[in-house]
């Protein structure tokens, strides 16, 4: 198997005390029409740190004291987490106010909405709608249009999103893991799947009766063969389902019915076996490290050590040395 390649996430910072410059930048970034309520003074500052991982971007943004802005319609999903101050929106006849810890959707395809901030700081994550559709239905699978039916989830939903966002941010913070397609791809889909769990929508539905019928041994064999042959690539549940000629839900049912596991757990086991073999094949002086092997096969260092020891009874460093 050959090592997959990927482009490391791009990082950028932006700071300005010029409202006109801030207006142009935010319009490009979020599609907002910025209006400055208060007169400009020495404390007026907009700053942000951005990580662009390709299919998604993550931004830590500090906003000036008082802003009012109009939102243009956009198809991408923008999820915000307030980390300081107050952020509010007027969606049609409804008004929403978000305080620190709140998680909310700040994008609306319809546009023509008003937002405002008060001494605010927020983390935002932007995901394409097409990614969420692919995660739920399978890439290229037809289906009716869908939409989110609420702009905010429950407090427990918010906690789930914050935990997922922190996990992905930690991955991006480490160069070795951020450059691994076997980590970055699943992390991207994890964000999409979590968004679909946190915010009520019309896309996620229960399994159809045909899925149970399709969850037979033949489906399992095709799925297992695909995973075993392609575990060195960034493959998703949708890819596995397409290789097995069924829906993602049917694949999940087949693995649960006959192996009492999930497709992603089986994929992790297959990659762990490849990592084990790579450690065994290492020779003294070749420069191979446990961290590099973990990232190569889609594991963070701590998770790799945990799973490896559970499977093989020793630490990966022991296998590498012997």
N, C-alpha and C positions, 0 to 999 in steps of 0.2 A: 504494500500500500504506500502511496506517495503522500507527502505532507501537503495539506491544503494551504492555500495562500489567501491572505486578506489584506486590506488596507487598514492601518491603525486609525482609530477615531481621530478626527481633527479637533483641536482645541483653540479657542479664541477668547479674548477679553475685549471689552468695550467700556469706555468711560467718557462721559461728556457733561459739561455744564451749560451747553448751548441747546436751548429748547428746539431750535430749528433742526439741528443735527440729530437730536433725540427723536424728533418727529419723523424724519426721513428713515432713520434706522428701524424704529419700531414698526413703521408701515411696511417695510420690506420683510421684517421678521415675523410679525403676527398679523399683518393686514389691519392695523389700527389707524384711526385718524385722531391724532393727539391734540388736545387743547389744554393749555396751561392756565389754571384758574388764578393762582397767586402770582404776583409780580416776581420776576426773577431776582434772586439775591444770592449771597455767597454760599448759602447752604444748599442751593439747588444742584442736585447731582443725580444722574442716572448711570448705573454701572451694572455689568453682568459678566458672568463667566459661562461659556457655552462649550458643550461637547457634542460634536456631530458624529454619530456612529453610523451614518448611512441611512438606514431605514427609520431611525428615530434620532431625536436630538433632546438634550437635557440642558436646561438653563437655570442658573441661580441669578436672580435679578433683584436689584435694589432700586426702588422707584423714588422719585422726588416726593416732597412732603404732600402736595395736593395736585392730583391730576384728574382730568376727565377725558375720556376717549370714546370714540365711536368704533364699533367693530364691523368690518366688512365680512361678508359671507366667505367661508372657506371650508373645503372638504376635509382637510386634515383635522384630526382630533387633538386638541390641546387640553391637557389636564394640569391643573394648578394645585399646589399645596402652599397655603399661607404659612410663612415662618415668622412674620412680624407685621404689626399694624393691622389695617383693615382694607379689604377689597370688596367692592360691591358691583352688581350688575342689574340692569333693568332689561328683562326679556319680555317684550310685549307689555302685558298688564301686570307682570309679576316683578317683584324686587327681591334680590338675594344679597345677603351680607355675609362675608366669610372672615373669620378670625383665625388666629394662629392655631394650626392643627387641622383646620378644615381642608377637605379635598373636593374639588369641583371641576366641572367642564367649563372652559372659558371660550370655546369655539361654537359657532352656530352656522350651519350652511345658509340659513336664511339671511343673516346679516342684519344691518340696521338696528343694532342694539347699543346701549350706552353702558360704559363702565366707569368706575372711579376708584381712586386709591387714597389712603390716608397713612402716611409714614409707613409704607408697605414694603415688604420683602417677600419673595415667593420663589418656589421651585416649579418649573414647568417642564412637561414632557410632551413632545409632539410626535404623533404616530399617524401614518397614512391610513385612511379608512379602508383601503384595499387590503392592507395587512390584517386588519381585524376580520374582514370578510374571509380571507384565506384561512386564518386560524380556526374560525368557527365552521366553515363549510368545506374547506379544502380548496387548494389553488385551482382557479379556473372553473369551479363548480357553479352552475347557474342557480339563480334564486331571485326572489323578489327584492325590491329595495327595502332597506331597513333603516331604523333610526334609534337614537337613545330617547327614552321616555322620561328621564329625570336627569337633572344637572348635578345632583349630589346624592351620594349613598348614605348609609347609616354610619354612626360612629365606628362600629366594628369594620365596616367596609373601608372607611378612611384609614384605619390602622393597618388593614391589609395592604392597601396601596402604598402607604408610607414605608412599610417593611420591604415590599417588593422593590420600590424605588431605591431605597438605601442599599439593598443587595446588589442591584445593577450598577449603582454609582460606585460601590466598592470594587466591582469587577473592572470598571473603566479606569479606576484610579491606579491599578497595577499594570504596568506596560506589558508584562508577560501574558496576563489574562485578557487584556483589552485587544491584543493582537491575534488572539486565537479564534478562528471562525467557529470552532466547535463549542466555544463559550458564548461568543457574541450573538450567533444566530439563535440559540435557545433563549438567551436573555431577552432578545427582541420579542420573540414570541411569548415569553412569560409576561412581559409588560402588556402585550395585546390581550392575552387571555385574562389577566388580572383586571384590566379595564372593563372587559365584557362581564366579569363577575361583580365588580364593584358598582357599576352604573346600570340600572335597568334598561333593557333594550328589546327590540323585536327580532334580533338576529339569533340569539341562543334559544334553542327549542329542545324539547325532549326527543329521545330517539324514536325514529319511525319504526313501524312493525317490520319493514323489510330489513332493517339493520340486524335484528335478531336472527332472521332467516339466513342472512349472509355471513353471520359469525360462525362459520363451520371450519373443520380442520384444513380444508384446502386454502381458505383465506389465511389461516395461521401459518401454514407452510410457506406461502408466497411472501408473507410479511417477514417471517424469520429469515428466509433466504435473502431478501433484499437488505435487511439490517446487517446480517453477517457479511455480505459482500461490500456494503457501502458505509460501514460505520466510521470510516475515516473522513467522510464528508459531513457537511452541515445538512442533515436531513431532518425534516419535520414530520409530525404525525400525518400531515396532508400528503407528503411524499410517500410515506409507507402505505397509506390507503390507496394512493394512485397505483403503486406497484402491485397491490393485492386486488385491484379492480373493484373496490368497495368504498363505502364512506368511512371517514375517520371514526365515527361512532361504532361501526361494525367491527373495525380493527380492535378498538378498545374492548368490545364485548368478547371477541374471540380470545384475546390474551387473558382476560379475566376468567373466561369459562374453562379454558384448557390448561393454562399455565399459572393461574392465580396471581397474575402480575399485570403490569401495564406495558404498553409498547415502549414508553420512555425508560422504564426501569430495565427492560430487556436490552435496550440500546446502551444504557449505562454499563450493564454487565459485559456486553460485547466489547465496548471500548476499554473497560478495565482489564479484560483479558489481553487486548493488544498492548496496553501499557505494561502489563506484567511481562509479556514476551520481550518488549523493547528493553526493559530493565535487565532481564536475564541475558540478552544478547550484547549488552554493553561490555566494552573492553577497557582496562585501565588506561587512563590518559586520553580518552576520546572526548573528554569535556562534558559528557552528558550529566545532567542534574535531574533530581527528582522534580524540581519545580518546572523544568522544561518539558519533561515527560507528562506531567499533570496537565499543563496548558495544551500540549499537543493533542491530548485526547479528551479535552473538554472538561477538566476538573480544576477547581480552585485548590491550592495546596492543602488546606485543612480538610476539605471534603475528600480529596484523593487519599490522604493518609487514613481517614476514617473508613472509607469503603475498602481500601486495599487491605488493611489489617483485618477487617471483618471477613474478607474473602480468602486471604492467604495466610492469616495467622502471624504475620510478621510485618514490620514497617517496610515501606518501599525502599528506604535507605539501606536496609539490611540486604535486600535482594540486589541492589545496585553494587554493594561492596563485595558480595560473594558470587 
